[in-house]
Amino acid sequence: MISHVFVGVNDFPAALVFYSAVTRELGLILKFSEPDKSWAGWVAPDAPRPIFVIGKPYDGNTATAGNGQMIAFLAPTRAAVDRTYAKALSLGGRCDGPPGLRPHYHPDYYGAYFSDIDGNKLCVCCHDPIPA
């Protein structure tokens, strides 16, 4: 359903550090990085798409976060949610909801919410029950 998601950033070198660490915690791999063009993209190791891309806006204007927009990354485990959230905050991300169960979504929904250094809202979540 999704080919790619592009998130606008203002400080590409800082955003590259931030997203390289966040995507590493989720097991994603860098598909490309072109610092001279101020963009980079990550994928799951076993699939060419979807691609998560960061970069300076094509129109040359300042990147701004969209109100009501959020990107949710699927984490392989609840521990990965915790690690990713902690890594994001350690790199300048802002807490929008700490890791925990959100049973109002469904009984096994475990997620965390944070904003990146440009204010883009992100979620990291795991839908799997705790193994018996």
Backbone as XML, in Angstrom:
<?xml version="1.0"?>
<chain id="A" units="angstrom">
  <residue number="1" name="MET">
    <atom name="N" x="0.813" y="-1.189" z="0.000"/>
    <atom name="CA" x="0.000" y="0.000" z="0.000"/>
    <atom name="C" x="0.865" y="1.265" z="0.000"/>
  </residue>
  <residue number="2" name="ILE">
    <atom name="N" x="1.962" y="1.279" z="0.734"/>
    <atom name="CA" x="2.812" y="2.470" z="0.809"/>
    <atom name="C" x="4.115" y="2.201" z="0.058"/>
  </residue>
  <residue number="3" name="SER">
    <atom name="N" x="4.491" y="3.116" z="-0.830"/>
    <atom name="CA" x="5.756" y="3.032" z="-1.536"/>
    <atom name="C" x="6.870" y="3.641" z="-0.694"/>
  </residue>
  <residue number="4" name="HIS">
    <atom name="N" x="6.617" y="4.872" z="-0.204"/>
    <atom name="CA" x="7.617" y="5.557" z="0.602"/>
    <atom name="C" x="6.959" y="6.660" z="1.412"/>
  </residue>
  <residue number="5" name="VAL">
    <atom name="N" x="7.646" y="7.055" z="2.445"/>
    <atom name="CA" x="7.233" y="8.183" z="3.282"/>
    <atom name="C" x="8.418" y="9.131" z="3.330"/>
  </residue>
  <residue number="6" name="PHE">
    <atom name="N" x="8.171" y="10.403" z="3.090"/>
    <atom name="CA" x="9.221" y="11.417" z="3.094"/>
    <atom name="C" x="8.944" y="12.388" z="4.235"/>
  </residue>
  <residue number="7" name="VAL">
    <atom name="N" x="9.942" y="12.588" z="5.092"/>
    <atom name="CA" x="9.833" y="13.531" z="6.206"/>
    <atom name="C" x="10.835" y="14.652" z="5.982"/>
  </residue>
  <residue number="8" name="GLY">
    <atom name="N" x="10.339" y="15.866" z="5.964"/>
    <atom name="CA" x="11.197" y="17.022" z="5.782"/>
    <atom name="C" x="11.987" y="17.336" z="7.041"/>
  </residue>
  <residue number="9" name="VAL">
    <atom name="N" x="13.254" y="17.660" z="6.856"/>
    <atom name="CA" x="14.143" y="18.020" z="7.963"/>
    <atom name="C" x="14.870" y="19.312" z="7.607"/>
  </residue>
  <residue number="10" name="ASN">
    <atom name="N" x="15.317" y="20.033" z="8.635"/>
    <atom name="CA" x="16.032" y="21.287" z="8.408"/>
    <atom name="C" x="17.538" y="21.136" z="8.535"/>
  </residue>
  <residue number="11" name="ASP">
    <atom name="N" x="17.990" y="20.369" z="9.497"/>
    <atom name="CA" x="19.418" y="20.146" z="9.722"/>
    <atom name="C" x="19.708" y="18.700" z="9.322"/>
  </residue>
  <residue number="12" name="PHE">
    <atom name="N" x="20.036" y="18.492" z="8.056"/>
    <atom name="CA" x="20.209" y="17.126" z="7.558"/>
    <atom name="C" x="21.255" y="16.337" z="8.334"/>
  </residue>
  <residue number="13" name="PRO">
    <atom name="N" x="22.454" y="16.871" z="8.616"/>
    <atom name="CA" x="23.429" y="16.066" z="9.361"/>
    <atom name="C" x="22.904" y="15.610" z="10.727"/>
  </residue>
  <residue number="14" name="ALA">
    <atom name="N" x="22.234" y="16.500" z="11.453"/>
    <atom name="CA" x="21.680" y="16.125" z="12.761"/>
    <atom name="C" x="20.545" y="15.116" z="12.606"/>
  </residue>
  <residue number="15" name="ALA">
    <atom name="N" x="19.703" y="15.318" z="11.608"/>
    <atom name="CA" x="18.597" y="14.382" z="11.371"/>
    <atom name="C" x="19.123" y="13.017" z="10.953"/>
  </residue>
  <residue number="16" name="LEU">
    <atom name="N" x="20.210" y="12.985" z="10.182"/>
    <atom name="CA" x="20.800" y="11.712" z="9.768"/>
    <atom name="C" x="21.295" y="10.935" z="10.993"/>
  </residue>
  <residue number="17" name="VAL">
    <atom name="N" x="21.921" y="11.613" z="11.927"/>
    <atom name="CA" x="22.368" y="10.961" z="13.165"/>
    <atom name="C" x="21.153" y="10.430" z="13.928"/>
  </residue>
  <residue number="18" name="PHE">
    <atom name="N" x="20.125" y="11.268" z="14.084"/>
    <atom name="CA" x="18.915" y="10.892" z="14.820"/>
    <atom name="C" x="18.257" y="9.664" z="14.191"/>
  </residue>
  <residue number="19" name="TYR">
    <atom name="N" x="17.956" y="9.736" z="12.908"/>
    <atom name="CA" x="17.224" y="8.646" z="12.259"/>
    <atom name="C" x="18.085" y="7.406" z="12.031"/>
  </residue>
  <residue number="20" name="SER">
    <atom name="N" x="19.379" y="7.557" z="11.866"/>
    <atom name="CA" x="20.241" y="6.374" z="11.763"/>
    <atom name="C" x="20.161" y="5.556" z="13.039"/>
  </residue>
  <residue number="21" name="ALA">
    <atom name="N" x="20.170" y="6.226" z="14.183"/>
    <atom name="CA" x="20.086" y="5.527" z="15.469"/>
    <atom name="C" x="18.701" y="4.922" z="15.685"/>
  </residue>
  <residue number="22" name="VAL">
    <atom name="N" x="17.652" y="5.681" z="15.387"/>
    <atom name="CA" x="16.281" y="5.192" z="15.584"/>
    <atom name="C" x="16.002" y="3.988" z="14.679"/>
  </residue>
  <residue number="23" name="THR">
    <atom name="N" x="16.354" y="4.086" z="13.411"/>
    <atom name="CA" x="16.080" y="2.983" z="12.490"/>
    <atom name="C" x="16.937" y="1.752" z="12.795"/>
  </residue>
  <residue number="24" name="ARG">
    <atom name="N" x="18.158" y="1.967" z="13.299"/>
    <atom name="CA" x="19.016" y="0.840" z="13.695"/>
    <atom name="C" x="18.347" y="0.028" z="14.803"/>
  </residue>
  <residue number="25" name="GLU">
    <atom name="N" x="17.729" y="0.707" z="15.772"/>
    <atom name="CA" x="17.045" y="0.015" z="16.869"/>
    <atom name="C" x="15.883" y="-0.834" z="16.359"/>
  </residue>
  <residue number="26" name="LEU">
    <atom name="N" x="15.343" y="-0.459" z="15.213"/>
    <atom name="CA" x="14.207" y="-1.186" z="14.629"/>
    <atom name="C" x="14.630" y="-2.236" z="13.606"/>
  </residue>
  <residue number="27" name="GLY">
    <atom name="N" x="15.930" y="-2.365" z="13.383"/>
    <atom name="CA" x="16.432" y="-3.359" z="12.440"/>
    <atom name="C" x="16.346" y="-2.942" z="10.990"/>
  </residue>
  <residue number="28" name="LEU">
    <atom name="N" x="16.118" y="-1.663" z="10.727"/>
    <atom name="CA" x="16.074" y="-1.182" z="9.342"/>
    <atom name="C" x="17.497" y="-0.922" z="8.868"/>
  </residue>
  <residue number="29" name="ILE">
    <atom name="N" x="17.675" y="-0.930" z="7.555"/>
    <atom name="CA" x="19.002" y="-0.706" z="6.981"/>
    <atom name="C" x="18.977" y="0.514" z="6.055"/>
  </residue>
  <residue number="30" name="LEU">
    <atom name="N" x="20.099" y="1.173" z="5.984"/>
    <atom name="CA" x="20.239" y="2.341" z="5.126"/>
    <atom name="C" x="20.266" y="1.893" z="3.670"/>
  </residue>
  <residue number="31" name="LYS">
    <atom name="N" x="19.312" y="2.367" z="2.890"/>
    <atom name="CA" x="19.264" y="2.042" z="1.465"/>
    <atom name="C" x="20.114" y="3.020" z="0.666"/>
  </residue>
  <residue number="32" name="PHE">
    <atom name="N" x="20.075" y="4.301" z="1.051"/>
    <atom name="CA" x="20.901" y="5.301" z="0.389"/>
    <atom name="C" x="21.089" y="6.498" z="1.301"/>
  </residue>
  <residue number="33" name="SER">
    <atom name="N" x="22.171" y="7.203" z="1.083"/>
    <atom name="CA" x="22.431" y="8.467" z="1.763"/>
    <atom name="C" x="23.219" y="9.337" z="0.801"/>
  </residue>
  <residue number="34" name="GLU">
    <atom name="N" x="22.678" y="10.488" z="0.496"/>
    <atom name="CA" x="23.330" y="11.434" z="-0.398"/>
    <atom name="C" x="23.419" y="12.779" z="0.315"/>
  </residue>
  <residue number="35" name="PRO">
    <atom name="N" x="24.453" y="12.953" z="1.158"/>
    <atom name="CA" x="24.582" y="14.198" z="1.915"/>
    <atom name="C" x="24.613" y="15.451" z="1.032"/>
  </residue>
  <residue number="36" name="ASP">
    <atom name="N" x="25.182" y="15.343" z="-0.176"/>
    <atom name="CA" x="25.222" y="16.505" z="-1.065"/>
    <atom name="C" x="23.828" y="16.914" z="-1.538"/>
  </residue>
  <residue number="37" name="LYS">
    <atom name="N" x="22.882" y="15.972" z="-1.512"/>
    <atom name="CA" x="21.495" y="16.265" z="-1.874"/>
    <atom name="C" x="20.614" y="16.383" z="-0.627"/>
  </residue>
  <residue number="38" name="SER">
    <atom name="N" x="21.213" y="16.167" z="0.546"/>
    <atom name="CA" x="20.508" y="16.255" z="1.838"/>
    <atom name="C" x="19.308" y="15.321" z="1.919"/>
  </residue>
  <residue number="39" name="TRP">
    <atom name="N" x="19.550" y="14.040" z="1.576"/>
    <atom name="CA" x="18.499" y="13.058" z="1.773"/>
    <atom name="C" x="19.070" y="11.679" z="1.991"/>
  </residue>
  <residue number="40" name="ALA">
    <atom name="N" x="18.281" y="10.830" z="2.660"/>
    <atom name="CA" x="18.675" y="9.460" z="2.968"/>
    <atom name="C" x="17.405" y="8.639" z="3.155"/>
  </residue>
  <residue number="41" name="GLY">
    <atom name="N" x="17.534" y="7.316" z="2.962"/>
    <atom name="CA" x="16.365" y="6.452" z="3.109"/>
    <atom name="C" x="16.712" y="5.087" z="3.674"/>
  </residue>
  <residue number="42" name="TRP">
    <atom name="N" x="15.773" y="4.501" z="4.397"/>
    <atom name="CA" x="15.935" y="3.196" z="5.044"/>
    <atom name="C" x="14.818" y="2.252" z="4.644"/>
  </residue>
  <residue number="43" name="VAL">
    <atom name="N" x="15.143" y="0.946" z="4.686"/>
    <atom name="CA" x="14.175" y="-0.107" z="4.375"/>
    <atom name="C" x="14.367" y="-1.272" z="5.345"/>
  </residue>
  <residue number="44" name="ALA">
    <atom name="N" x="13.394" y="-2.165" z="5.349"/>
    <atom name="CA" x="13.558" y="-3.432" z="6.061"/>
    <atom name="C" x="14.573" y="-4.258" z="5.283"/>
  </residue>
  <residue number="45" name="PRO">
    <atom name="N" x="15.373" y="-5.095" z="5.952"/>
    <atom name="CA" x="16.420" y="-5.843" z="5.251"/>
    <atom name="C" x="15.893" y="-6.831" z="4.214"/>
  </residue>
  <residue number="46" name="ASP">
    <atom name="N" x="14.636" y="-7.224" z="4.332"/>
    <atom name="CA" x="14.092" y="-8.247" z="3.431"/>
    <atom name="C" x="13.119" y="-7.701" z="2.388"/>
  </residue>
  <residue number="47" name="ALA">
    <atom name="N" x="13.059" y="-6.367" z="2.235"/>
    <atom name="CA" x="12.091" y="-5.804" z="1.293"/>
    <atom name="C" x="12.606" y="-4.490" z="0.708"/>
  </residue>
  <residue number="48" name="PRO">
    <atom name="N" x="12.376" y="-4.261" z="-0.590"/>
    <atom name="CA" x="12.827" y="-3.010" z="-1.192"/>
    <atom name="C" x="11.927" y="-1.812" z="-0.858"/>
  </residue>
  <residue number="49" name="ARG">
    <atom name="N" x="10.722" y="-2.073" z="-0.385"/>
    <atom name="CA" x="9.755" y="-1.025" z="-0.046"/>
    <atom name="C" x="8.912" y="-1.506" z="1.110"/>
  </residue>
  <residue number="50" name="PRO">
    <atom name="N" x="8.332" y="-0.603" z="1.869"/>
    <atom name="CA" x="8.388" y="0.841" z="1.718"/>
    <atom name="C" x="9.741" y="1.397" z="2.144"/>
  </residue>
  <residue number="51" name="ILE">
    <atom name="N" x="10.010" y="2.607" z="1.690"/>
    <atom name="CA" x="11.242" y="3.314" z="2.042"/>
    <atom name="C" x="10.857" y="4.485" z="2.940"/>
  </residue>
  <residue number="52" name="PHE">
    <atom name="N" x="11.572" y="4.631" z="4.029"/>
    <atom name="CA" x="11.413" y="5.797" z="4.896"/>
    <atom name="C" x="12.529" y="6.768" z="4.519"/>
  </residue>
  <residue number="53" name="VAL">
    <atom name="N" x="12.158" y="7.970" z="4.088"/>
    <atom name="CA" x="13.112" y="8.938" z="3.557"/>
    <atom name="C" x="13.060" y="10.234" z="4.372"/>
  </residue>
  <residue number="54" name="ILE">
    <atom name="N" x="14.245" y="10.782" z="4.653"/>
    <atom name="CA" x="14.339" y="12.117" z="5.239"/>
    <atom name="C" x="15.089" y="13.009" z="4.267"/>
  </residue>
  <residue number="55" name="GLY">
    <atom name="N" x="14.783" y="14.296" z="4.307"/>
    <atom name="CA" x="15.518" y="15.220" z="3.460"/>
    <atom name="C" x="15.008" y="16.637" z="3.587"/>
  </residue>
  <residue number="56" name="LYS">
    <atom name="N" x="15.767" y="17.535" z="3.008"/>
    <atom name="CA" x="15.335" y="18.928" z="2.948"/>
    <atom name="C" x="14.171" y="19.016" z="1.970"/>
  </residue>
  <residue number="57" name="PRO">
    <atom name="N" x="13.187" y="19.859" z="2.239"/>
    <atom name="CA" x="12.064" y="19.998" z="1.313"/>
    <atom name="C" x="12.542" y="20.389" z="-0.088"/>
  </residue>
  <residue number="58" name="TYR">
    <atom name="N" x="11.921" y="19.809" z="-1.080"/>
    <atom name="CA" x="12.301" y="20.068" z="-2.470"/>
    <atom name="C" x="12.098" y="21.521" z="-2.877"/>
  </residue>
  <residue number="59" name="ASP">
    <atom name="N" x="11.128" y="22.196" z="-2.248"/>
    <atom name="CA" x="10.863" y="23.574" z="-2.650"/>
    <atom name="C" x="11.833" y="24.575" z="-2.023"/>
  </residue>
  <residue number="60" name="GLY">
    <atom name="N" x="12.758" y="24.086" z="-1.181"/>
    <atom name="CA" x="13.755" y="24.957" z="-0.584"/>
    <atom name="C" x="13.285" y="25.711" z="0.647"/>
  </residue>
  <residue number="61" name="ASN">
    <atom name="N" x="12.015" y="25.585" z="0.989"/>
    <atom name="CA" x="11.502" y="26.259" z="2.184"/>
    <atom name="C" x="11.826" y="25.458" z="3.435"/>
  </residue>
  <residue number="62" name="THR">
    <atom name="N" x="11.584" y="26.050" z="4.589"/>
    <atom name="CA" x="11.815" y="25.398" z="5.869"/>
    <atom name="C" x="10.858" y="24.233" z="6.047"/>
  </residue>
  <residue number="63" name="ALA">
    <atom name="N" x="11.374" y="23.122" z="6.547"/>
    <atom name="CA" x="10.520" y="21.974" z="6.870"/>
    <atom name="C" x="9.730" y="22.303" z="8.126"/>
  </residue>
  <residue number="64" name="THR">
    <atom name="N" x="8.446" y="22.001" z="8.124"/>
    <atom name="CA" x="7.601" y="22.184" z="9.294"/>
    <atom name="C" x="6.813" y="20.903" z="9.530"/>
  </residue>
  <residue number="65" name="ALA">
    <atom name="N" x="6.561" y="20.610" z="10.797"/>
    <atom name="CA" x="5.803" y="19.410" z="11.162"/>
    <atom name="C" x="4.316" y="19.652" z="10.910"/>
  </residue>
  <residue number="66" name="GLY">
    <atom name="N" x="3.638" y="18.611" z="10.451"/>
    <atom name="CA" x="2.211" y="18.720" z="10.200"/>
    <atom name="C" x="1.400" y="18.422" z="11.448"/>
  </residue>
  <residue number="67" name="ASN">
    <atom name="N" x="0.459" y="19.284" z="11.763"/>
    <atom name="CA" x="-0.410" y="19.065" z="12.906"/>
    <atom name="C" x="-1.397" y="17.953" z="12.575"/>
  </residue>
  <residue number="68" name="GLY">
    <atom name="N" x="-1.390" y="16.903" z="13.390"/>
    <atom name="CA" x="-2.265" y="15.759" z="13.157"/>
    <atom name="C" x="-1.616" y="14.665" z="12.340"/>
  </residue>
  <residue number="69" name="GLN">
    <atom name="N" x="-0.402" y="14.881" z="11.880"/>
    <atom name="CA" x="0.307" y="13.854" z="11.120"/>
    <atom name="C" x="1.236" y="13.082" z="12.040"/>
  </residue>
  <residue number="70" name="MET">
    <atom name="N" x="1.354" y="11.777" z="11.786"/>
    <atom name="CA" x="2.240" y="10.941" z="12.577"/>
    <atom name="C" x="2.647" y="9.746" z="11.723"/>
  </residue>
  <residue number="71" name="ILE">
    <atom name="N" x="3.871" y="9.315" z="11.910"/>
    <atom name="CA" x="4.362" y="8.106" z="11.258"/>
    <atom name="C" x="4.612" y="7.084" z="12.354"/>
  </residue>
  <residue number="72" name="ALA">
    <atom name="N" x="4.084" y="5.880" z="12.168"/>
    <atom name="CA" x="4.258" y="4.820" z="13.160"/>
    <atom name="C" x="5.147" y="3.723" z="12.578"/>
  </residue>
  <residue number="73" name="PHE">
    <atom name="N" x="6.249" y="3.455" z="13.274"/>
    <atom name="CA" x="7.153" y="2.376" z="12.900"/>
    <atom name="C" x="6.751" y="1.117" z="13.654"/>
  </residue>
  <residue number="74" name="LEU">
    <atom name="N" x="6.727" y="-0.003" z="12.956"/>
    <atom name="CA" x="6.430" y="-1.285" z="13.572"/>
    <atom name="C" x="7.710" y="-1.852" z="14.168"/>
  </residue>
  <residue number="75" name="ALA">
    <atom name="N" x="7.684" y="-2.115" z="15.463"/>
    <atom name="CA" x="8.842" y="-2.677" z="16.158"/>
    <atom name="C" x="8.678" y="-4.184" z="16.284"/>
  </residue>
  <residue number="76" name="PRO">
    <atom name="N" x="9.786" y="-4.940" z="16.250"/>
    <atom name="CA" x="9.681" y="-6.395" z="16.336"/>
    <atom name="C" x="9.337" y="-6.903" z="17.740"/>
  </residue>
  <residue number="77" name="THR">
    <atom name="N" x="9.633" y="-6.103" z="18.760"/>
    <atom name="CA" x="9.368" y="-6.509" z="20.143"/>
    <atom name="C" x="9.057" y="-5.275" z="20.991"/>
  </residue>
  <residue number="78" name="ARG">
    <atom name="N" x="8.522" y="-5.528" z="22.170"/>
    <atom name="CA" x="8.293" y="-4.429" z="23.110"/>
    <atom name="C" x="9.625" y="-3.836" z="23.572"/>
  </residue>
  <residue number="79" name="ALA">
    <atom name="N" x="10.631" y="-4.673" z="23.714"/>
    <atom name="CA" x="11.956" y="-4.173" z="24.109"/>
    <atom name="C" x="12.509" y="-3.221" z="23.053"/>
  </residue>
  <residue number="80" name="ALA">
    <atom name="N" x="12.234" y="-3.498" z="21.788"/>
    <atom name="CA" x="12.675" y="-2.601" z="20.722"/>
    <atom name="C" x="11.957" y="-1.259" z="20.807"/>
  </residue>
  <residue number="81" name="VAL">
    <atom name="N" x="10.679" y="-1.282" z="21.213"/>
    <atom name="CA" x="9.952" y="-0.026" z="21.441"/>
    <atom name="C" x="10.678" y="0.787" z="22.508"/>
  </residue>
  <residue number="82" name="ASP">
    <atom name="N" x="10.989" y="0.137" z="23.626"/>
    <atom name="CA" x="11.665" y="0.823" z="24.729"/>
    <atom name="C" x="13.012" y="1.390" z="24.298"/>
  </residue>
  <residue number="83" name="ARG">
    <atom name="N" x="13.813" y="0.584" z="23.593"/>
    <atom name="CA" x="15.143" y="1.030" z="23.161"/>
    <atom name="C" x="15.061" y="2.189" z="22.179"/>
  </residue>
  <residue number="84" name="THR">
    <atom name="N" x="14.134" y="2.092" z="21.235"/>
    <atom name="CA" x="14.000" y="3.131" z="20.218"/>
    <atom name="C" x="13.569" y="4.448" z="20.842"/>
  </residue>
  <residue number="85" name="TYR">
    <atom name="N" x="12.600" y="4.381" z="21.734"/>
    <atom name="CA" x="12.121" y="5.570" z="22.423"/>
    <atom name="C" x="13.264" y="6.215" z="23.220"/>
  </residue>
  <residue number="86" name="ALA">
    <atom name="N" x="13.997" y="5.418" z="23.981"/>
    <atom name="CA" x="15.113" y="5.938" z="24.781"/>
    <atom name="C" x="16.180" y="6.562" z="23.887"/>
  </residue>
  <residue number="87" name="LYS">
    <atom name="N" x="16.489" y="5.907" z="22.783"/>
    <atom name="CA" x="17.496" y="6.437" z="21.854"/>
    <atom name="C" x="17.027" y="7.763" z="21.264"/>
  </residue>
  <residue number="88" name="ALA">
    <atom name="N" x="15.760" y="7.838" z="20.855"/>
    <atom name="CA" x="15.230" y="9.074" z="20.279"/>
    <atom name="C" x="15.331" y="10.232" z="21.270"/>
  </residue>
  <residue number="89" name="LEU">
    <atom name="N" x="14.958" y="9.993" z="22.518"/>
    <atom name="CA" x="15.027" y="11.063" z="23.514"/>
    <atom name="C" x="16.469" y="11.445" z="23.816"/>
  </residue>
  <residue number="90" name="SER">
    <atom name="N" x="17.378" y="10.482" z="23.797"/>
    <atom name="CA" x="18.784" y="10.793" z="24.072"/>
    <atom name="C" x="19.408" y="11.647" z="22.965"/>
  </residue>
  <residue number="91" name="LEU">
    <atom name="N" x="18.785" y="11.640" z="21.782"/>
    <atom name="CA" x="19.301" y="12.402" z="20.638"/>
    <atom name="C" x="18.520" y="13.689" z="20.370"/>
  </residue>
  <residue number="92" name="GLY">
    <atom name="N" x="17.719" y="14.103" z="21.346"/>
    <atom name="CA" x="17.014" y="15.373" z="21.203"/>
    <atom name="C" x="15.551" y="15.264" z="20.868"/>
  </residue>
  <residue number="93" name="GLY">
    <atom name="N" x="15.027" y="14.045" z="20.762"/>
    <atom name="CA" x="13.594" y="13.882" z="20.541"/>
    <atom name="C" x="12.812" y="14.311" z="21.771"/>
  </residue>
  <residue number="94" name="ARG">
    <atom name="N" x="11.527" y="14.605" z="21.588"/>
    <atom name="CA" x="10.660" y="15.046" z="22.686"/>
    <atom name="C" x="9.587" y="13.997" z="22.949"/>
  </residue>
  <residue number="95" name="CYS">
    <atom name="N" x="9.375" y="13.683" z="24.208"/>
    <atom name="CA" x="8.374" y="12.692" z="24.599"/>
    <atom name="C" x="6.970" y="13.192" z="24.273"/>
  </residue>
  <residue number="96" name="ASP">
    <atom name="N" x="6.208" y="12.338" z="23.597"/>
    <atom name="CA" x="4.786" y="12.593" z="23.365"/>
    <atom name="C" x="3.944" y="11.469" z="23.963"/>
  </residue>
  <residue number="97" name="GLY">
    <atom name="N" x="4.567" y="10.590" z="24.720"/>
    <atom name="CA" x="3.882" y="9.475" z="25.375"/>
    <atom name="C" x="4.856" y="8.346" z="25.585"/>
  </residue>
  <residue number="98" name="PRO">
    <atom name="N" x="5.213" y="8.035" z="26.835"/>
    <atom name="CA" x="6.224" y="7.014" z="27.110"/>
    <atom name="C" x="5.762" y="5.610" z="26.713"/>
  </residue>
  <residue number="99" name="PRO">
    <atom name="N" x="6.701" y="4.663" z="26.622"/>
    <atom name="CA" x="6.350" y="3.292" z="26.267"/>
    <atom name="C" x="5.344" y="2.692" z="27.257"/>
  </residue>
  <residue number="100" name="GLY">
    <atom name="N" x="4.431" y="1.945" z="26.714"/>
    <atom name="CA" x="3.467" y="1.263" z="27.570"/>
    <atom name="C" x="2.343" y="0.653" z="26.762"/>
  </residue>
  <residue number="101" name="LEU">
    <atom name="N" x="1.544" y="-0.156" z="27.442"/>
    <atom name="CA" x="0.361" y="-0.737" z="26.822"/>
    <atom name="C" x="-0.670" y="0.356" z="26.583"/>
  </residue>
  <residue number="102" name="ARG">
    <atom name="N" x="-1.374" y="0.252" z="25.486"/>
    <atom name="CA" x="-2.480" y="1.146" z="25.160"/>
    <atom name="C" x="-3.688" y="0.241" z="24.867"/>
  </residue>
  <residue number="103" name="PRO">
    <atom name="N" x="-4.290" y="-0.347" z="25.920"/>
    <atom name="CA" x="-5.360" y="-1.323" z="25.704"/>
    <atom name="C" x="-6.610" y="-0.730" z="25.060"/>
  </residue>
  <residue number="104" name="HIS">
    <atom name="N" x="-6.723" y="0.589" z="25.042"/>
    <atom name="CA" x="-7.867" y="1.194" z="24.361"/>
    <atom name="C" x="-7.743" y="1.045" z="22.840"/>
  </residue>
  <residue number="105" name="TYR">
    <atom name="N" x="-6.535" y="0.711" z="22.328"/>
    <atom name="CA" x="-6.371" y="0.391" z="20.907"/>
    <atom name="C" x="-6.660" y="-1.089" z="20.685"/>
  </residue>
  <residue number="106" name="HIS">
    <atom name="N" x="-5.970" y="-1.940" z="21.428"/>
    <atom name="CA" x="-6.264" y="-3.370" z="21.528"/>
    <atom name="C" x="-5.418" y="-3.929" z="22.667"/>
  </residue>
  <residue number="107" name="PRO">
    <atom name="N" x="-5.748" y="-5.114" z="23.184"/>
    <atom name="CA" x="-5.099" y="-5.596" z="24.417"/>
    <atom name="C" x="-3.583" y="-5.725" z="24.358"/>
  </residue>
  <residue number="108" name="ASP">
    <atom name="N" x="-3.003" y="-5.953" z="23.176"/>
    <atom name="CA" x="-1.563" y="-6.174" z="23.074"/>
    <atom name="C" x="-0.792" y="-4.999" z="22.483"/>
  </residue>
  <residue number="109" name="TYR">
    <atom name="N" x="-1.477" y="-3.886" z="22.249"/>
    <atom name="CA" x="-0.805" y="-2.727" z="21.650"/>
    <atom name="C" x="0.155" y="-2.121" z="22.666"/>
  </residue>
  <residue number="110" name="TYR">
    <atom name="N" x="1.451" y="-2.110" z="22.314"/>
    <atom name="CA" x="2.498" y="-1.533" z="23.152"/>
    <atom name="C" x="3.205" y="-0.493" z="22.309"/>
  </residue>
  <residue number="111" name="GLY">
    <atom name="N" x="3.158" y="0.753" z="22.733"/>
    <atom name="CA" x="3.733" y="1.799" z="21.903"/>
    <atom name="C" x="4.348" y="2.923" z="22.698"/>
  </residue>
  <residue number="112" name="ALA">
    <atom name="N" x="5.095" y="3.753" z="21.995"/>
    <atom name="CA" x="5.693" y="4.963" z="22.532"/>
    <atom name="C" x="5.606" y="6.038" z="21.463"/>
  </residue>
  <residue number="113" name="TYR">
    <atom name="N" x="5.490" y="7.274" z="21.907"/>
    <atom name="CA" x="5.321" y="8.398" z="21.000"/>
    <atom name="C" x="6.372" y="9.457" z="21.303"/>
  </residue>
  <residue number="114" name="PHE">
    <atom name="N" x="6.948" y="10.018" z="20.241"/>
    <atom name="CA" x="7.936" y="11.078" z="20.406"/>
    <atom name="C" x="7.976" y="11.912" z="19.143"/>
  </residue>
  <residue number="115" name="SER">
    <atom name="N" x="8.539" y="13.109" z="19.290"/>
    <atom name="CA" x="8.750" y="13.976" z="18.133"/>
    <atom name="C" x="10.247" y="14.043" z="17.855"/>
  </residue>
  <residue number="116" name="ASP">
    <atom name="N" x="10.584" y="14.136" z="16.578"/>
    <atom name="CA" x="11.997" y="14.249" z="16.203"/>
    <atom name="C" x="12.489" y="15.675" z="16.445"/>
  </residue>
  <residue number="117" name="ILE">
    <atom name="N" x="13.696" y="15.968" z="16.047"/>
    <atom name="CA" x="14.287" y="17.275" z="16.325"/>
    <atom name="C" x="13.653" y="18.405" z="15.514"/>
  </residue>
  <residue number="118" name="ASP">
    <atom name="N" x="12.844" y="18.062" z="14.507"/>
    <atom name="CA" x="12.116" y="19.075" z="13.742"/>
    <atom name="C" x="10.646" y="19.144" z="14.127"/>
  </residue>
  <residue number="119" name="GLY">
    <atom name="N" x="10.237" y="18.340" z="15.118"/>
    <atom name="CA" x="8.853" y="18.357" z="15.572"/>
    <atom name="C" x="7.932" y="17.371" z="14.875"/>
  </residue>
  <residue number="120" name="ASN">
    <atom name="N" x="8.466" y="16.513" z="14.007"/>
    <atom name="CA" x="7.642" y="15.496" z="13.352"/>
    <atom name="C" x="7.269" y="14.429" z="14.371"/>
  </residue>
  <residue number="121" name="LYS">
    <atom name="N" x="5.972" y="14.126" z="14.496"/>
    <atom name="CA" x="5.518" y="13.150" z="15.481"/>
    <atom name="C" x="5.697" y="11.737" z="14.947"/>
  </residue>
  <residue number="122" name="LEU">
    <atom name="N" x="6.294" y="10.899" z="15.805"/>
    <atom name="CA" x="6.568" y="9.511" z="15.460"/>
    <atom name="C" x="6.024" y="8.599" z="16.537"/>
  </residue>
  <residue number="123" name="CYS">
    <atom name="N" x="5.734" y="7.387" z="16.138"/>
    <atom name="CA" x="5.314" y="6.328" z="17.053"/>
    <atom name="C" x="6.153" y="5.108" z="16.744"/>
  </residue>
  <residue number="124" name="VAL">
    <atom name="N" x="6.435" y="4.336" z="17.778"/>
    <atom name="CA" x="7.048" y="3.025" z="17.620"/>
    <atom name="C" x="6.134" y="2.076" z="18.361"/>
  </residue>
  <residue number="125" name="CYS">
    <atom name="N" x="5.671" y="1.023" z="17.691"/>
    <atom name="CA" x="4.708" y="0.146" z="18.339"/>
    <atom name="C" x="4.932" y="-1.316" z="17.998"/>
  </residue>
  <residue number="126" name="CYS">
    <atom name="N" x="4.453" y="-2.159" z="18.903"/>
    <atom name="CA" x="4.482" y="-3.614" z="18.735"/>
    <atom name="C" x="3.072" y="-4.112" z="19.039"/>
  </residue>
  <residue number="127" name="HIS">
    <atom name="N" x="2.531" y="-4.950" z="18.174"/>
    <atom name="CA" x="1.175" y="-5.460" z="18.336"/>
    <atom name="C" x="1.140" y="-6.885" z="18.905"/>
  </residue>
  <residue number="128" name="ASP">
    <atom name="N" x="2.296" y="-7.441" z="19.153"/>
    <atom name="CA" x="2.366" y="-8.847" z="19.571"/>
    <atom name="C" x="2.142" y="-9.016" z="21.066"/>
  </residue>
  <residue number="129" name="PRO">
    <atom name="N" x="1.465" y="-10.096" z="21.449"/>
    <atom name="CA" x="1.332" y="-10.389" z="22.872"/>
    <atom name="C" x="2.679" y="-10.832" z="23.447"/>
  </residue>
  <residue number="130" name="ILE">
    <atom name="N" x="2.812" y="-10.732" z="24.754"/>
    <atom name="CA" x="4.008" y="-11.246" z="25.416"/>
    <atom name="C" x="4.000" y="-12.760" z="25.261"/>
  </residue>
  <residue number="131" name="PRO">
    <atom name="N" x="5.107" y="-13.360" z="24.783"/>
    <atom name="CA" x="5.144" y="-14.812" z="24.600"/>
    <atom name="C" x="4.887" y="-15.536" z="25.924"/>
  </residue>
  <residue number="132" name="ALA">
    <atom name="N" x="4.140" y="-16.615" z="25.840"/>
    <atom name="CA" x="3.806" y="-17.393" z="27.052"/>
    <atom name="C" x="5.004" y="-18.203" z="27.527"/>
  </residue>
</chain>
